[in-house]
Amino acid sequence: MRFSRLRRHSPGLLVATALAGVAALVGTTVHQARPAEAVTAVGVEDDGLDCPVAATPTASKSLLPDPFTRIDGTRVAAAADWRCRRAEIRELAERTVYGQKPPRPASVTGSVTSSRITVNVGDQGRSASFSAGVELPSGTGPFPAVVVYGGFGADTATIKASGVAVISYDPYAVGAENTPRTNKQGAFYTLYGSSSSTGLLMAWAWGVSRIIDVVEQSGGSVLKADATGVTGCSRFGKGAFVAGAFDQRIALTMPIESGTAGVPIWRGVPGESGSEPLTNAYNGQPWFGDAFAPYVGNPTGLPVDTHEIVGMVAPRGLFVMDNPHIDWLGARSGSVGALGGAEVYKALGAGGNISYWSDVQDGTHCASRAEWRAPLQQNLAKFLSGTGSSSGVFRIAANKAGNLGQWRDWQTPVLTGGGGTTSGTTSGTTTGTTSGTSTGTTTGGTTGGGDPGAVCTATHRTVNSWQGGYQGEVTVTNSGSGTLNSWTVILPLPAGQTVSSLWSGQNTGTTGTVTVRNASWNGTLGAGASTTFGFTVTGGTTAPTGLTCA
């Protein structure tokens, strides 16, 4: 059954001012066009419903698809273009991975109290209901809130101590596990049919959206309608990830140890030893939609991958928590998914809005971890309470550090109107463009490989630091007039420091004088162009000095 998308927006919501200059996409339109809306608009579940989406491409690709290239082969050039490119990714993901997320039902009613949310939905002569618990923090409301899937794995004590309410969501009431694909059960399937081709992850996401509908209708006396987050661990981390990607009203998405069908790239899962196979994510439970069947053994045939689902969340807040101690969770592929999606954040000038953290000591699945407490508080303050300005951070466990450079052959554009910091032919991989975290800038330069007029300079900044370590980013710039064909940076680390992970470059050595050469895709820099590589260090917080580049 194909659902009309015309009701995806709640009635009476404000429609933001149309963006000028949105590039038209060619191909077969699968839904009626509507007036364009702003890239981020409060109260808008999906702002790209007016964007036409062409037929699903069939080309097989072993590397990650380029998130910036449209179906028709043209590339996104401006930040305003991302709205319709995001709509393409959304549509392709629904067609081939998750199944369609139906629009808001014809009738959504309910209530919000200090202890409970009730949701009643009706459409096409069918009706269903479900509810969620509410736990309020101390103080006077209305409060921002985090929807917690399944009741475990999330640090609800820290959430409430941060002045944020907890909405306890039972996804099984919306889509039950341990059911055959031809007889799915739960509120979603009561409304849309037990043989619906939509998988559980998307059904659960639909349920979160209906909770938000009811909160919006409630008048804001208990919970704020414009400050909602979502989180969950394990299979519920998969669910939280999909919910955040497919509802732009969610200000902060926090998947925890999501594993296969979550953040880890689908193309990487088959090659990561011990990771949960795609067959389990499709056949073990109907998490994926029925349309995923042809790709269970052929993920290279997918027109999308999880780095683009991460990109769908941009520029909203995203904090991915991972566990490198359990192979089943595929944390190496998870780091690649986050790194690839961070390229979208950077291109949109929102690099500081994404964090990824797998460098943890305790390997217990779905444990509350001390390492995550401070960044959790910072993300809650920044995206839900509006009282923080911290920049995102990537802390990748050395034993599960993926290399984005091995998975892409595309370059990150500098989008006009995006406010990003990258330039030239490519960009780095991770974190923010926001101020307040950069310290210890040092620069070195020399004539580079290539035209005689090429001059290579390297500048370091500390993105973030913690007790006993930090995350650094080095910007390599061709400040000359010729073309730089390759580069090598000499990175002298202070005594006692060790590189624990490095991306967008190839390092020789991890202590003392570390040599970093360009990756295969970011070695050529035209005059004035730049690229970045990133790394994390243990054993101290003193920034390196005396960098040279050749």
N, C-alpha and C positions, 0 to 999 in steps of 0.2 A: 504493500500500500504506500503510495506517495503522498506525503502531506503537503498542503499549501503552506508556504512560509509567511503568508501575509499577516498572521496573527502573532508572529514572534515577539513583537513589541507589545508591552502592556498598554491598554487604552488609557488615554489621558496623560501619558508621559510626555515630558517636554522634548521636542525635536530640536536638535542643535543646528546651528547655522551651517549651511552647506559649504563644503570645502571646494574652493576653486581649483581648477587644473587637474582634477582626477583623471588619469588616463583611461580611455575607453578600452575595454577588452573585447576581442573578437571571438566568435564561435557561437555555439548553440546556447541560447538562453534557457535555463531550467526553471526560472521563476520570473514573475512580473517585476518590472523595475519600479522602484519607489524613489522619492527624493533623497539625495545623498545627505548623510549626517556626519557630524564631526567624528574624528578618529576616536576620541574617548568622550562619551557623553554619559552623565549620571543617569541611571535608570534605564539604560539601553542594553538589552540582553545580547543583541547582535546588530552591529551597525553597518553590515555590508549586504543587507538584503536586496538592495537595488543593483548590485553588481552582477552582470551576466557571467556565467561560468561555462566554458566550452566542454566538449566531450572529454572523457577520461583518456589521457594518453596511455599508450600501451608499450612504449619503449622500456627495455630492461636496463637497469643501471646498477652496477655493483657498488659504486660510491654513493654518498648521500646526495639526494637531489638538491639543486640550487634553490634556496628559499626565495631568492630575489628574481628568478626567471619565471615569467608567466607561462601559461599553457601554450600561448601562441608563439613562444620563443623570445619575446621582447623582455627587457629587464626593467625592473623598478628603478626609477631615477630620482623620485622625490618622496619625502616622508608621506605626503598626501596619497601617493600611489599605494601605500601599504594596505590601506583599508580594503581595496578590492583584491589585492593579492592575497590577503588574509582570507577573504571570502572564497577564493579558489582553493586554498589549502583546506579550509573547513569542509567545503563540498567534496573534495577528493578523499579526505579522511572519512567522511560519512559514507561515501560510495564504496570504499574498498576496505575499511577497517572496522568502524564502530557500528555502522547502520545509522539511519537518520535520527536526529533529535527532533521530534515533532515540535511545532510552534506551541505557544501558550494555548491551552484548551479554551473552548468557548466560554466556559465558566470556571473561575477559580475563586473560591471563598474560603474563609477560615477565621481564626482568632489567634491573638498573641497575648499571653499572660506572663507573669513573672516566673512561671514554672512550666508552661507548655505552649506549643504551637500546634494547631490543628489545620489540616489542609483538606479541602473538599474540591474535587475536580469533576467536570462533566463535559462531554463532547459527543456529538453524533448519537445521542440517545443512551450513552453509557455513562456511568459515574463510578467514582472510587474515592477513598479517603485514606489518609495516614496521618501520623502525628510525630512530633519530636519533643524531647524534653528541653527545658531551659534552666540554666544555672547562672544567676546574676552575680557579678562581683559586688564588693562593698561600695557604698557611695550612692550618688543620686544619678539616675538615668536621664535621658535614654542612653544606652550603651552600644558601642560597636560589638560585633559578635563574630565568633568563628564556628562554622558548622563542622562538627567532629564526627567523622564516619565511624560507626561501629563501636564506639565507646572504649577503645584501647589504643595505646601507642602514642597518643598525643600528650604533651605536658600541660594538662588542663590547669594544674595548680599555678604555673607561671602565666598562663593565659589570663586567668581570673585575677591574679595578683597585679597584672598589668592594666586592670580596669576594663577588661573585655569579657563579655558574656560567652558562655559555651552553649551551643545548640547541639544536643545529642541526637544524631540522625541514625536511624536504623535502615540501612539501604535494602535489607532483605524484605522489608514491608513494601518496597517499590518494585524490586526484582529479586526473586528468590534464587539461590543457588541450588545445585543438585536437581535440576529439572532438565528434561530434554529440550532441544531447540524447537521442537514442534509443539511443546506444551509448556511454555514459560508461564510463571505465576508471579503475582504481585500487582500492586495498584497500576503500574504502567501498562502491564499486559491485560489487565481487566479493561482498560480504556482502549487499547490499540490492538488487542487480539493476542491470544497465546502463541500463535505462530508468527508473530511479528519478527522481521529479520533484524531488528535492532537488538544489539547485545546488552548485557547487564551493565557494563560501564557507562554506556550512554543513557540507559534507563535510570541508573542512579543519579547521573548528572541532571537529567530532566527533573527528578525529584527535588534536588537542591534548588533548581530554578523556581520550582513552584513554592518552596518555602520562602524564597526571596520575594516572590509575588505577594504572598500573604503579609510578610513584614512590611512591604511597601504600602499595602492597603491599610495597615493598622494605625497609621497616623503618627507613628514615631514616639509614642508615650513610653514604651518599654525598650525597644531596640531601634537603632538608627538604620534607616533604609539604605543609606549610601556608604556603609562601612562594614562590609561583610567579608570574612575570610573563610577558607575551607582547608581542612587537613584530614589526614588519615594515614594509617600505616599498613604495609603489606598490600593485600588485595584492596584494602580501603585507601591506600596510598595511590594505587592505580586509579581508583574512582575519583579521588580528590583532584588528581592531575587532569583528568578529562573534564570534570566539572568546571575547574578554573579556566581551561582553554575554551570552553564552549559557552560561557556566560560572562560577558564583559562587565557585568555589574559586580563581579567578585573582585575586590580590591587586592586581595592577598591570597595566593595559592601556595600550600605547603605540603607537598607529598613526602612521605617518609618511607624509606626502604621499599619503594614501589615495585622493583623487579620487572620481569618480563610482562609486557602489556602496560607498563608504566613509562618511566623516563628512558630506560635503556633503548638504544637504537635497535630497531628490528633487524637491520642488516648485520649488526654486530653480534647478536645473541647466539646464532649457530656456531660461531667461531670462538666464543668465550667459554672456556672449560668449566663445566659444572653448573652453568647458568640454566635457569628454567627454560625448557625448550618451548618454541612457539606452539608445538602440538598440544602441550599441556594448557597453554593460555587459550586455546581454541576448543580442544576436545575435553579437557578436564572439567572446565566450567564454561558456560556460554558468555564469557567476558567480552570477547570480540563479537562483532556482528556476523551474520551468516556470510556476508560478502567477502570475508577474509579467507574463506576456504581455499581459493586458488593460490594463496600466498603463504600458507603454512609451511610448505617446503620450498618456497621460492620468494623470499622477501625482497630480492633484488628486482622483482617485477612490480613492486609497489610504486606508485607515483609520488608518495610522501614517505617521510620517516619522522621519528619523534622530535628531532631538532626543530622541525617545522611546527609541531604541536607546541613545543616550548615557545616558539616565535609567535604563536597565536595569543599567548598570554601577554606578550609585550604590548605596551610599555608598563603594564600593571606589575605589582609586586609578585615575585616568585622566589621562594626559599626551598631548595631541594635538599633533603637530608638523606644520606645514604650510608650503608654499612658494608665495609670492605672485607669483613671477616667471614661472611657467608657467601660462598661462590654462587649459590642458587639465585642470589639477588642481582647478579650481573652488573656490579658497580662500575666495572671498567667501561662497559657500553653505556652505562648511565652517565658517566662523566663526559663521554663524547656527545651524548644527546644534549647535555646542559651547555657544553662548550659551543656546540654548533648553534643552539638557540640563542646563546649570548651574543652571537654575531648580529642577529636581528635587533636585539636590545641596543647594541652599540650603534648600529646604523641609524636607529631612531633617536639617538642621543640620550638613551635611558640605560646605559651600561651599569649604572649604580643601583638599578632596581632588581637585579638578579643575583642570587647567592647559591652556591653549591658547597656542601660540606660533607665529606666522607672520612675525614681524618679524625677518627674516634678510637678510643682505647677498648671500650667494652663491646664485645661482639654479640651480646644477647639481642635477639630479634625484638624489635619494637620496644626497647628500653628507653626510659627518659634519661637523656645524657647531659652531663654537666657542660660538655663542649658546645651544645646547641642552645644553652639557656640564654646567654647574652645576645647572640644574633636573633633568637626568637623574640626577645624583648625589643630589640632595635627595629625589627620588621613590624611588629605590632604597633609600636609607637609611630613609625613613619607612615604606614599605609592604612591603619585603621583609626588611630587616635589623632593623627595629624600633628604630633608633637616632636617628631624626630626627623633627622636629616642624614643618618648614617648611610655610607655607601656600601654596596654589595661586596661580597668577598667570595673567592674560590679557594677552598682548602681541600685538596684532593689527596687521598691516601696514596703513598708511593707505590704500594703493591697493587693498586687498582687504578692507576693513572692511564687513561686513554689518550691517544694522540689524534687530535682532530685532523692534523695534516695528512694522515694516512687515509682519511675518509672523505676528503673533498678535493675537487678540481676546480672549484669556483672561487671567485674573489668577492669580498664584501665591498659593496659600493659606498661611496659617500653620498648620502641622500640629501638633496637640497631641502632646506627647511627642517632637517632632522636634528641639528645641533650636535652631531657626533664629532669625535676628535680624530678619526682616521682619515687618511687621504691616499691618493695615488691608486695603485693597482690592487691592493689587498688591505686587510686589517688584521689586528690581533684577535684574541679569542675571548677575553673574559670581562674584566670588570669595568668599573664605573668611570663616568665622566664627571661625576659630581665633585664638588670641592670639599676640603676638610680632611682628606685622608692622605694627601700626597706630601711626602717629606723626602729629604735626602736626595735631591736631584743632582746628578753629575753627568757631564758630557765629555765625550772624546771624539776625535775625528781624524780621518786620514783619507788619502786618495783611494777610491774604491775600484773594484774590478769592473771593467767595461770601458766606456768612452773615457778619454783622457780628462774630460771635464767633470767626471763624476766624483763627488766627495761624500764619504759615508760618515755620519755622526751617530752616536748612541747616547741616549739620555735615559737614566733610570729614575723611577719614582716608586715609593713605597705605597702600595694601594691600601694595605691594612696590616696591622701587627697585633700580636698577642704575646702572652708570656712565653718566651723561648722560641719565637718564630715570627715570620712575616711573609706577606705576599708581595712580590715585586713585579714591575712591568718595565720593559725596556723598549723604547721607541727608536727604531732605526730609520734614519732620514737620509735621503740623497739631497744634500744641500748644494750640489754643483749644477752644472749646465748640461752634462752628458747623461747617458743611461748607465745605471748600475746593474750589472748582470748577476752578481752574487755578493753576499756579504758574510763576514765573520766578526763576531763580537767577542772580545776578551773581557771576561767578567771576574774581577779579582774579589773573592769572598774573604771577609775577615776570618781570622783563626777561629776554629771551632764550629763554623757554619757548614751545613751540608744541604745541597739541593735535594729536596724530597720529591718534587715533580716539576716538569717543564713542558710547555706546549708551544706550538707554532715555531719551533726551532729544533735543531738536533745538537745535543750537548755532548761534549767529550769531557769526562770528569765530573765529579759532584762536590769536590772540596778544593780549597786553595784557588788557583787560577783556572777557572772553568771556561772552556771554549764553546761558543754557541754559533753554529752555522745555520743559514737559512733552510727552511723546509723547501720541498720541491715546488711549491706553489707561490712562495712569497720572496723569491730571490731577486726578481727583476723590478727595479724601481726607476721610473722616469725622473726627470729633473723636478725637484720639489716634492716628490712623493715619499711616503713613509709607510712603515708597517710596525707591528709590535710582536713581541713574544713575552710570555709570562712564566712565572716560576714561584714555587714556595720553598722556604728555607726553614730548617730547624737549627737550634743551637745558638740563637742570638737574634737581636733585632737591629743591629747596626747596619746601615745601608752600605752597599759596596761603593767604592770611589775609584777613580782612575780608569774608567772604562775606555777601551779603544775599539775602533771599528775599521775593518779593511775589506 
